[in-house]
Amino acid sequence: MARKKCVSGVILLLGLAGAAGAEEAGSAGVSPNGSAADGAAPREWSVGPISFSGLIDGYYSLNLNHPTSRVNQLRNFDVKANQFSLNMAKLVLEHEPAPLGFRLDLGFGRAFDVIHGSEAGPDVFRHIQQAFVSYKPAKMRGLQLDFGKYVTSAGAELIETHSNWNYSRSLLFAYAIPYYHFGLRATMPLGSLFSAGVQVANGWNNVEDNNSGKTVGLVGAITTSKLTWTHNYYVGPEKADTNEGFRHLYDTTLLVTPAERLSFYINFDYGVDKGGPGMADSRWTGVAGAARIALSRWFAVAPRLEWFNDADGFATGKSQKLKEFTLTGEFKMARGVLTRLEYRRDWSDQPFFDRGGSPGAFRHQETLLAGIVAYFGPEP
């Protein structure tokens, strides 16, 4: 009963805030980066020192293979086929560290189910995307310490749809990297162009550890006015009840913005899960590239192309080489409301995809999707 009341309260708060945000936006135009076209700063939702943001994200997906399972394979969030689906409803409470602060991301929906698919902790953890406290000493030149549950630094995309260029996530986001960690992280700027960080966490996608070892993450980024180049390396034992056989992941993304209305990125991942005594190693490699072209203040297109080699079937459950092409059209209806229409085709060099009542019999899958996201708070 308590959980139902809590969920109902989140829904009510999101609804009230979303309605107010829509009323505020009116018919105002938006620029390609989501800010108001007239240069006005987006309204900040806050109560005292605590700021609020949130979103509601839903879609309809048509799978042209018409699988009887009604599942889009190789997807992590837009998994339901030939039906309407709620991707997520989310509320964020945040207090910027000065010097103490915190962040709490609460929500539910299909995305939260997928993110926490391997979580062994209590069910309540599945409704918490992030929960950490922060400490940022005033005289430590930007050093910030966070402790708790936080999303991974790896990857070119984010969990929230409106913060990405495409509606669906790449194969690399879905299968090459973790979603979150629980532990301690430290970040600090080193000069005007470089920042670095260290993380010590329980592991991949678990609040409660499955062994006594710890995963270490090293992160670094070079940032200029036209590009951002990030590097992430994670290493640690991830197998249940043993500290033998370390998992290694290297992830890098180069994001370039040569013009105000044109951006593109290249993302590369290499991972190996050491098998330990008497067990074989598992490797995966992938590269993805995407671009975003803003044709006007309210309309943009975003193509994406990628290749993923799951050489030992570690990520997808089958040894295969995959390719994926996505084309997304985005229409910003008003500040805080956007829609996306998307075509996607996935290929495999092995029979893998369901078609009708034939499971795993085809080498390709095509989908059409229409999604809408309403959000309030800071613009992405």
N, C-alpha and C positions, 0 to 999 in steps of 0.2 A: 504493500500500500504506500509506503514512504517513497519507494522508487517511482511509482506512478505519479505521485504528487510532484516530485522533483522534475520529472520529464514534462509534465503539464505546465509547470512554471516556466521552464525554458522555452517551450513553444509560445506561451503567451508573451514573454518578454521579447522574443524574436519578432513576433507578429506586430507588436506595438511599435518597436523600434523601426522595423522595415516599413511600416505604413507611414510613420513620421518622416523617414528618409525619402520615400517616394514623393510625399507632399512637398518636401523642401526642394527636391530636384526640379519639379515642374517640367518645363520644356527646355531647360538649360542644355546646351550642347556640351560635348566632352571632347577633349583632345586625344590623340593616339595613346598617350600614357595614362589616360583615365582621369586627368585633372579637368577642372571646369574650363570651358573654352574661353571664358572671359577673364581667366586668371584668378578668380576667387578661390580662396583656400577652402577645401572641404570642411564641413562642420565636424567638430570633435564632440563625440558623445562621452560624457564623463559625469561622475558623481564624486565631488571632492577631488582627491588625487588619483582616483581610479578611472581609467578610460575603458570604454566598451566598444566592441566591434562584433560583427556576426554575419551570417549568411544563411540562405536557403538555396539549395542547388538540386534541380531535378531534370529529368530527360526522358525522351522516348527513343528507343533504338530498334531499328529494323535489320535483322540478320537475313541476308539474301540466301543463305543456306537453309533457312527455316528448320533449325534443329529442334527435335521434340523435347530436348532438355531445356529449351528457351534460355540458353547460356551463350554469351559471347566469349569464346575461348581466347586465352592470352591477354585478357583484360584484368585490371585489378579493381577499378571502380565502376565503370559502365559494363557490368557483367550481365545484367538482365537483358534478354533479347525479346523483341516483339511485344513490348509492354511498356507502360509508364513506370518510372522508378524514382525513388528519393535517394539521391546520392548522399547528401548530408544536410543536416541543420546544425549550426554551430554558434556558440557564444564565447567570446573572449573577454576576460577581465585582466587588465594589466596596469601595473604601477611601475613607471620607469625608475630604475635604481638611482637614488640620490641621498645617501649612498646605498640604501637598501631598497629592494623592489621585488616584484613577483610577476608571474604570468600564469594564467589558468585558462586552458582551452577545453570546453565541454561540448559534447554533441552526441549525435546518434545518426543512423542511416547506414546504407550499404558500405560506404567508404570506411566507416569506423569498424564494421564487421571484418572487412578485408585486412585493414591495418593490423588488427589484433588477432588475426587468425591463429597465430602460434603462441599467444599469450597464455601462460599457465597460471597467472594470478587470479584473484577474485574477479567476478563479472563486472564489478564497478569500474575496474581499470579500463574496460573496453569503451567507456564513455568519456575517458580523459585522454585527449590527444597530447597535451603538454601540461605539466605542472612543475614549476621550478621557482626557487627563490634566487635573487641576484644580489651581488655585492660589488659595488664599483667605487673604490676609494678615491677621494677627490684629488689626492696628490700622487697617484700612481700612473699618470700619463695614459689614461684610457683603459687600464686593465679592468676586466670584468670577470667575475666568478659566478657560475650558475650551478646549482645543485638541484637534481630532481629528474623528471622525465622531459626530454627534449627531442625534437625531430633531428634526423641525421643531417650532417653537413654535405653528404655525398649527393650527386645527381644534379641535372640541369633543370629539373622541374620541382614543383611543390605539390602538397596534398590538396590545397585549395584551388578549385578550377579557375576562378577568375584571375589568379596570379600567374597563369600559364597562357601560352599562345594557342594551344589546341585544347579541345574538350577532353579527349582520351589521353592517357599517359603513354609514354614510350615503353617499348619492351625493356629498355635499360632501367627505367624507373620501377617497372613492375617486377623484374626478375634478377637484376644485377646487383642491387644495393639494398640496404636495410631501410626501414621506415623511421625507427626511433631507437633511442637508448635511454638507460637510466643510470645516472652517476654524476660525475663532476666534470665541468668543462671550464677552461680558461681561454680568453681571447684578449688580444692586445694589438693596437696599431704600432708598427715599427717604421716610423717616418710617414711621409705623406702618401706614399704609393703602395706600401706593403703592410699586410696584417698577418698574424699567425695565431695558432691556438693549439692547445693540448686537451685531450679528453681521456678520462678513465671511466669505463662503464661496465655494467654487468655483461653486456653482449649485444647481439642483434635482436631487436623486437621482443625484449622481455624486461619487465619490471622486476620480477623475481628470477634470480639467476638459476640456470640449470646445471651449474658446476661451480667449483670454488675459484676458477681462474677469472681474469678480467681482460676486457678488450681495451686496447689503447688506440686512440685516434690522433693523428697529426694533420693539421689543416693549415693552409696558407693561401693568400690571395694577393694578386697584383691588380690594382685598380687605377685607371686613368679616365680622362673625360670620354674616351672613345671605346675602351675595352675593359673587360674584367676577365682575369685568368685565375681560376681556382684549382687547387690541388688538395686531394684528400687521401689519406692512407689509414686503413683500419687493420689491426691484427690482434688475434686472441683466440682462445679455445671456445668453440661454439657447440660441441657435442654434449649430450646429456650425460652427467655423472662421470665425466672424465676430462682431464686437462690435456690430453694428448691429441695431436692433430690440429694445428692452428689453421685458422681461416685468414687469408690475406685478401685485401681489396684495395686497388688503386683506382681512383676516379679523378678525372680532370675535365673541366669545361672552359672553353674559350668563347666569351660573349663579346660581339663586336657591334657597335652602333655607329656606322659611318655617316649617317644622316639622321635627322630628327624623326623621319617616318620610316626608317629602314633599320632592322636589326637582324642578326643571325647568330647562331651558336653551333659549335661542334662539341660533342660530348663523347668521351672514351672511357670504357671500363674494362678492367682485367681483374679476375678473381680466381683464387685457387683455394680449395678446401682440402687440407692435408689429411690423408686417410688414417694415419697412425700405423702402429705395428700390424702387419698382415692385411692392410686395407689399401686400396688404390686411391690416388688423388683424383679430385674432380676440378675441372677448369671451365671457365666461361669467359667469353670476350665479346665486346660489342662496340659499335660506333654509331652515333646518331647525329644528324644535322637538321636544323630547322631555320626558317626565316619568318619574319613578320613584316608585312608591307601595309602601312596605313594609307589607304587610298583617299580617305577624308577624315574629318574629326570623329565620325561615327561609324565608319566601316573599315575593316581590315581583313586581309587574307593571310593564312599561315600554312605553308606546305612543310611537311616533315618526311624524312626518309631515313631508314636505319637498317642495320644488319646486326644479327646476334647469333653467335655460335655457342650453343649449349652442348659442348663436345661430349660430355659424359652424362647428360641428362640430369644434372644436379638441380637446375632451376625449373625446368618445365616437365620433368619426369620422363623425357625421351631424348636420346641423342639426336640432335637435328640442328640444321642451320636455317635461320629464319630471316625474312625480310618483311618490311612494313612500310607502306606509304599512306600518308594522311593529308587531306586538304580540308582546311577549316575556314569558314567565313564567319566573321564576327560583326554583329550589329549592336551598337550601344544605344538602347532606347532612351535612356536618361541617366543622370548621375546615379550610380548604384544599381543599375539594372542592365544586364547584357544577355543577348541570345547568341547561340552558335549553331550553325549547320555544318555537318561534318561527314565526309566520305572517307572510309578507311579500307585498305586491302592488306591482308596478311598472307604471306606465302611460307611454306616449309618445303624442304627437300625430301621430306618423308610424309606418308599419309598420317594426318594428325587431327584434322578438323571434322567435326560432326556435320552431316548433311541429312536432313529429314530424320529418319529412324536408323541411319547408318552411322554408328559412332566411329570416330577416328579413321574414316575411309578416304578423306579428301585432303588435297595439299594446299587449299586456299580457303579464305573466308573474306567476304565483303559485307560491310555494314554501312548503313545510313543512320545518322543521329541528329536529333534536334534537342538542344538543351537550353535552359534558362537559369540564370543566377541572379538573385537579389541580395545585395550586401550593403552594410553600413559601416562607418568608421573610416580609417585612413585608406586612401586609394592605393592599389598595388603598384 
